[in-house]
């Protein structure tokens, strides 16, 4: 394991990798604090049965880049907890509280919600160690998943990028892969702009209707804890068939690496706005770029959630959140697209240069010492 940890290291990080294991309770988790040059790391707590050190490290790096690109006074980190997020709520609470308690001394890391965790989970962390964001309103937080902070940012990234693909949001056909907290809010905000949701999927199925799905009905279904397969409308396809649905804008909002070298050729969209973190392999993104598909990278497009979290941490009100997210994501998306043209590079290469320059400038102002 030590060798694996060192294989992750480069000139930006990670600063710390911590494994937590308590056999009697079944608690197993990992924290990766990637880089804290700009300030304490903010990053979500992800819960799934198949998480790994490699995934955690990649997600932590994505948070370093995302927070830097968004101009936040925070570095990047990530934590993962092994377990089925659908387990009984009491069992889930025991694991999350135990994990937070084990990491109570790691003040360079601030917990936030992620896949498999929510505002209530962050309230447990807050109660244990006093260090989390994305909290319920009842304990003074701004519930970023409830208000759709990440989805709000995705819409503005799409609005800036669409003209480069000959698109307008009004009338654009949208497919959302992963109709959860991020995907359903992105669909809702896009529908307000006149876009048409032609496909959506969760773990149960893909629903497809070229004439448009009822976004409000699908959202109500998910809020009630039911799968998309229970919806009466649309044609049911296999869960992974959403990759091949004909659309204008494709939004991945689920797990890492859902598009890879083996299926990238099946994607039928002009514009991809990445709602999930690291949803494509590098090879898949290069293949899409060669085909002329514009991909707005994850840490540019989906920063709305962490912007909201940072604003909450520093005492901002909920009313300030949407304006700041809109301003920063529109500016960063525009900067990345301009750099693509000027430098003849892919969007990810342009985004990486932008974010790394900001991280390196922050590192130049800090004295790093051995932990």
Rosetta blueprint (number, residue, H / E / L):
1 X L
2 X H
3 X H
4 X H
5 X H
6 X H
7 X H
8 X L
9 X L
10 X L
11 X L
12 X L
13 X L
14 X L
15 X L
16 X E
17 X E
18 X E
19 X E
20 X E
21 X E
22 X E
23 X L
24 X L
25 X L
26 X L
27 X E
28 X E
29 X E
30 X E
31 X E
32 X E
33 X E
34 X E
35 X E
36 X L
37 X L
38 X L
39 X L
40 X L
41 X E
42 X E
43 X E
44 X E
45 X E
46 X E
47 X E
48 X E
49 X L
50 X L
51 X L
52 X L
53 X H
54 X H
55 X H
56 X H
57 X H
58 X H
59 X H
60 X H
61 X H
62 X H
63 X H
64 X H
65 X H
66 X H
67 X H
68 X H
69 X H
70 X L
71 X L
72 X L
73 X L
74 X L
75 X L
76 X E
77 X E
78 X E
79 X E
80 X E
81 X E
82 X E
83 X L
84 X L
85 X L
86 X L
87 X L
88 X L
89 X H
90 X H
91 X H
92 X H
93 X H
94 X H
95 X H
96 X H
97 X H
98 X H
99 X H
100 X H
101 X H
102 X H
103 X L
104 X L
105 X L
106 X L
107 X L
108 X L
109 X E
110 X E
111 X E
112 X E
113 X E
114 X L
115 X L
116 X L
117 X L
118 X L
119 X H
120 X H
121 X H
122 X H
123 X H
124 X H
125 X H
126 X H
127 X H
128 X H
129 X H
130 X L
131 X L
132 X E
133 X L
134 X L
135 X L
136 X L
137 X H
138 X H
139 X H
140 X L
141 X L
142 X L
143 X L
144 X H
145 X H
146 X H
147 X H
148 X L
149 X H
150 X H
151 X H
152 X H
153 X H
154 X H
155 X H
156 X H
157 X H
158 X H
159 X H
160 X H
161 X H
162 X H
163 X H
164 X H
165 X H
166 X L
167 X L
168 X L
169 X L
170 X L
171 X L
172 X L
173 X E
174 X E
175 X E
176 X E
177 X E
178 X L
179 X L
180 X L
181 X H
182 X H
183 X H
184 X H
185 X H
186 X H
187 X H
188 X H
189 X H
190 X H
191 X H
192 X H
193 X L
194 X L
195 X L
196 X E
197 X E
198 X E
199 X E
200 X E
201 X E
202 X L
203 X L
204 X L
205 X L
206 X E
207 X E
208 X E
209 X L
210 X L
211 X L
212 X L
213 X L
214 X L
215 X H
216 X H
217 X H
218 X H
219 X H
220 X H
221 X H
222 X H
223 X H
224 X L
225 X L
226 X L
227 X L
228 X H
229 X H
230 X H
231 X L
232 X L
233 X L
234 X L
235 X E
236 X E
237 X E
238 X L
239 X H
240 X H
241 X H
242 X H
243 X H
244 X H
245 X L
246 X E
247 X L
248 X L
249 X E
250 X E
251 X E
252 X E
253 X L
254 X L
255 X L
256 X L
257 X L
258 X L
259 X E
260 X L
261 X L
262 X L
263 X L
264 X H
265 X H
266 X H
267 X L
268 X E
269 X L
270 X L
271 X E
272 X E
273 X E
274 X L
275 X L
276 X L
277 X L
278 X L
279 X L
280 X E
281 X L
282 X H
283 X H
284 X H
285 X H
286 X H
287 X H
288 X H
289 X H
290 X H
291 X L
292 X L
293 X L
294 X E
295 X E
296 X E
297 X L
298 X H
299 X H
300 X H
301 X H
302 X L
303 X L
304 X H
305 X H
306 X H
307 X H
308 X H
309 X H
310 X H
311 X H
312 X H
313 X H
314 X L
315 X L
316 X L
317 X L
318 X H
319 X H
320 X H
321 X H
322 X H
323 X H
324 X H
325 X H
326 X H
327 X H
328 X H
329 X H
330 X H
331 X H
332 X H
333 X H
334 X H
335 X H
336 X H
337 X H
338 X H
339 X H
340 X H
341 X H
342 X H
343 X H
344 X L
345 X L
346 X L
347 X H
348 X H
349 X H
350 X H
351 X H
352 X H
353 X H
354 X H
355 X H
356 X H
357 X H
358 X H
359 X H
360 X H
361 X H
362 X H
363 X H
364 X L
365 X L
366 X L
367 X L
368 X L
369 X L
370 X L
371 X L
